[in-house]
Amino acid sequence: MHHLAPRSAFAVAAVLAAALAGLLGSCGEDPNPSAAAIEVPATLRWTPPADLLAAAEKEVVLFCALDEQFSLPLVREFEKRTGVKITFVPDSEQNKTVGLVNRLLQEQGAPTCDVFWNNELAQTIRLANAGALAHYDVPSAASIPARWRDPEKRWCGFAARGRVFILNPARLEANGIKEAQWPSKLEDLADPRFQKIGCIARPLTGTTATHGTALFSLLGREKAQEFFRRVLANEIAPMGSNGATMAAVRDGRFSFGLTDTDDYHVAALDTPPGTVAIRYPDAAGDGALLIPNSACKIAGGPNARAADLLLDWVLSKEVEYRLAQAAGAQIPLRDDVPGPRGIGWDPAKIKVRAVDWQQVARDLSDLEIQRFFQELFRS
């Protein structure tokens, strides 16, 4: 399955908006003001529930692991509509998700945070299992499929990213690899045909850690360890992040890499047509891996009622729609929210892999598994 991102008017507009955003950002303005200006159909538009708005405090603290270019415009939109001021605490690319999760665990009993917007799911479940999350039935989340909602109402998934191969067709051609032989399954990372020409982010933080850890429950411990050893033996280059992986393929330093759909889409928007292509590994077999964002309320947070209001916004259909139509091209979990363009996503043709997210969360705390990754992928 081969998808090239078209250089549509939308794509050109997004690139121009991003360039303008960079200029505004240097002046202290919102780094991506266009993302909040997407035209939203009336059926998806969020209206602050009157009871939540009336009860909300005038401020709320949000820890957010999703990249600021995608999340911050939505934060500003919430402030504009509700009058509630958000203290926005981001994570670093190098310490994505893990830094904020560890801080939340350390602050248990006296948290400074009200709402955690995570860029993946398993670490959020880890927080729930540690007792760090409050139980709250978010009204706007009722339409999200049950498989993505905690039965105890401590967290909810939304707006997923796919784990995908980003490919550089010109480099693959130069290596004598025709389109029919392009990588199409995770096992290809260990295939000698692709020796030295691929790259992956070290599975130590963010979605890369979630994906790597998930393979332990999907494949079994011994087979997962063997797989990663074979990948490195195949001289697939370990990179510092998904963004670095994307850039290395986009710029022609490697022929393909494993990254997230949002990183692929940014590369596709930023390059001439055909520079990069996308494939969902194992989409026709065991299924492609989707990793949703997740949102949750922190137990004992200082602004509990404002947290309820903010969660209703974050988990609304409108936010899923905005995230899908913005440059991040995130995949809605609801069937009635239109999906993104330019990432080859077709739910009718791409199977989604079933994952035991509770087991993944437990494995993220498994010292033996995490020590394996640290030792194998140490710099």
N, C-alpha and C positions, 0 to 999 in steps of 0.2 A: 504494500500500500504506500503510495508516494503522493505527497501533497506539497505543492509549492504555494507559498503565500502570495496572493496577487497584490500588485502595486496599485490598489484602488484609490479613489479619492479619499476614502476614510484613512487609508494608510498614510498618504501624503499629508493630510491634515494633522494626523497624529504626530508625524515627525516635525512639522512646522510648530505645532503646539509645544512639543517637548523642547525645541530650540528656544522658543520664547520663554518657556518656563525656566530654563537655565538662566536666561538674562534676568528675569524677575527674581529668581532665587538669590542671585548675587546682591540684590537690593533689599533682601529681607522679606520678600513676598512669598506666597505659597509656591512651592517648587513645581506644582503641576495643576494650575488652576483650571485647565480645560476638562480634567477628569470629572469634576463635579458639575460641569455644564452640559453633560450629555442629556439629550432630550429623552424623557422617560414617559412611556405610555401611561395614560390616566389610570388604567387598571392595575398598574404596578406601583403607583406613586404612594409613598408613605405619608400619613398624617399623624402627628404626635397624638397618642391617645390622651384624651382630656384628663382622665384620672391620674395617669402617670405624670403628665406634665405639671398638674397642680401640686402633686406631692413631692416633686423632685427638688433636691437642693440646687443651688445656683452654680455648683462646680462638681466635677467628677474627675477621677484619675484613671487614665487608660494606659496600661502597658500593652505595647503593640509590636509583634514580631514580623508582621507583613511589611514589605518595603514601603518606606515613607512616600515614594512617588505614587503609590497606588492607594495607600490608606489615608494619608494626611488630607487630601481634598475632601474626603468623606467626613472626616472629623470636623473640618471647617464648615461643611454644609450642615451638619447636625447643630453646631453652635449657632449658625445663622437662623435656623428654623425654630430652635427651642429657647435660645437665650442662656443656655447652660454652658459654662466655660469648661473646656477639657484641658487638663494637664496631660500632655502627650509624652509618654516615655518610650522611645524606640529601642530596638536591639541593634547590635553591630552586625555587619555581614560576616565577620570572622567568627562571631560567637552566636550566630543566629539561633533564636529560640532558647537555647540552653542557658544563656545568661539570665534572661528574665525568669525562666522557670526556677532556677536556683535561687534567685532573689526572692521569689514568692514563697519558696519553701523556707528560706531563712527568716522571712518576716511573719510566718504563721504565729497567730496570737496577737500581733500588733501590726497588721498590714497597712501599707501606705496606698495600696492599689484598690480600686473598686471593680474594674472590668479588665479581663485579659483577653485580647484578640491575638490568637496564636496563628501562625502560618502553617500549622499542621495539626494533627489530632492526638497522636499517641502521648506526647508530653503533657497535653491537657488532661488526658485520662490518668496519667501519673499523678498530677496534682489532685484530681478527684480522689484517687485511692489513698492519698496521703492526708485527706481531710481538709484540704485547703480551699475547697469550693463550697459555695452556698447552693441550696436547692431553690430553684426559681423556674416556674413555668412561663417562659417568654411567650406572650400572645402571638407575636408575628411569626414565631417559629413553628406554629402548629401545622403549616403546610409543607414543611420539610419532611421527606420520607423518614419513617421510623428507624431505618437502619443507621441513620446519621444522627440520631438523638439519644441521649442518655436516658434510660428508663427511670432513673432517679432524678432527672431534671437538673443535673449539675453542669452539663455542657451540651453544646449543639454544634454540628458541623455545617458548613455552607461553602459555596464558592471554591470548588476544587481546582487543583492543578494536576495535570498528568505528568508522569515520568516518561520522558520521550528521548529518542535519539534526534539530535540536531546533526544534519549531514551537510557537507560541503561537496556538491556534485562535481565541481571542477577538480578538486583534490582526489576524490574517489576515481574519477576518470583517469587522472594522471597516474594513479596507482594500479591501473588496469582493471578496475572493478566497475562492471556495468550495472545499470540500475536494477536489473533483476537479481543481482547478487548483493545489493546493499544490506547492511545489518538490519535485521527485523525481529530479533529476539535477544533477550539478555545474554543467553549462552554465547552469542556471537562475540561478546567482549573477550572470551577465552579462545576464540577460534584463531588458529595460526594464520588464516587468510588475512586477518586484520592486525597482525602483529605490528606494534610500534606506531600505528596510524590513528589510534583512538585515545580518548581521555575521559576521565570521570572525576567528579569532586570527591574528596576524601569523605567517607561516611561518618563524620564526627559531629555535625551540627545540622539543624534545620531538617528539610525534607530528605537530604542525603542520608542523615542518620536514621530517620524513620524508615526509608526504603531499605537501607542496608540491614537494619535490625529486623524488619518484616520478613526478610528472606530466611531468617532463622526459623520462624514458625512455618513459613511456606515450604521450605525445602528440607527442614530438619537441620540440627546443629552441625553434624559432620559434613553434610553436603554443602551447606552454606559456607563453612570455613574452607572447604576444598575449592568451591567456586571462586571465592575472593583470592585465594592463593594462585589459582590458574590465571585469573585476570592480570595480576601483577607479573606473573611469570611470562605472560604474553606481551609484556612491556607496554601495557596500557597506562598512560601517564596519569598519576594522581595530581589533581589541581586543588587550589585553595577554596573554591566555592563553585556553585552553579554558574554564577556570572562569569567567573574566570574560564570555566569550561566552554560556555557559550562563545566568549570572545576568541578563544583559541581556535575554535572551528570556524567561526565567522571570518576571522582574519587569515585563514588558510594554514595555520600552524599544524592543525590536525585535520584528518578527513571526517571524523565523526566524534560525538561525545554524548554522554548521558546527562540530561539536565531536566529542567521543568518547562512546561508549556509557556509560562510567562517569559522566561528568558529567551526561548526560541522566538516568540512573537516579537519581542523587542528587536532581536537581530534581523528578523524578516522585514520589519518596518524601516530599519536603518540602512538597508542595503538594496542594490538593484535586484530586480526579479531574477530568481534562479540562483542567487548566491548561496542560499541555504535552503534545505528541505527538512521535512519532519517525518518521522515514523513512530508509531506507538508500539513498543516492543511487546510481542506475544499477544497482540490484539485479536488474532484469529485463533489463538491457542488457549492458554490458561487465562488470558485476559490482561489488559493494560491496568497499571496501578494508578488509581486516583488518590490523591492526598488532599482532603479538604482543609480549608481554614476552620478554625473553631473559636467559639466565644463562650465565656463563662463569667459568673459573678464570684468575686472573692469573698469568702466567709469573713465577716467582721470588718469589711471595708468601711471607710469613714463616711461615704456618701451613698447609703444603700438605696434610697429611692431614685436618685439620679442615675445610679447603676442600672436600675430596672428600665428606665427610659432609654438609656444609651444602648442596652442590649436589644431592645425592641427595634431600634434603628439598624444596628449592625446586622441583625438576623432577618431583616425585612426583605421582601421581594425586590424592592427598589435597589438596595445595596448589591444584591446578587446581580441584578441587571447592569448596574453601573460598572461593577467589576468585570463583567463579561464583555462589555462594549468598550472599555478603556484599553490602554496598551497592554495591560497585564493579561487580558483575554482569559479570565478565570471561568471555569465551567460550572454553571448553576446545577445544584442538586435537585431543584424543582423542575418538573416537566413543563410547567406553564410559564417559565421564564426563558426567553430566547437566549440561545447560546452565543458564544463568540464567533467571530469570523477570522479566517487567516491561520488557523491552527489545525485544519483538517479534522475537526471533531465532528463525528457523526454517531450519535448514540444508537442508531439503528444498525450500524456496521461494526462498532468497536465494543467488544465485550469488556466489562469492568471486572477485575479480579476480586474475588471475595477474600477478605482479610479479617482475622481475629484481632481487632484493635486492642482488646484488653490484654491479649498475650503480648502484642508488640509493646504495650506500655510496661508490662512486667519485665520484658527483655531489655528495655531501655535502662532498667535499674539492675540488671544482671551484671555484676562486676566482671564475670568471666567473659561474657560476650563483648562488653565495652572495652575490656582490656585487650581482647583480640584485635579489635579495630585500632586501638591506640598503638599497639606494637606493630601491626602490619603496615599501617599507613603513617607511621611517624615520619616527620620531615627528615 
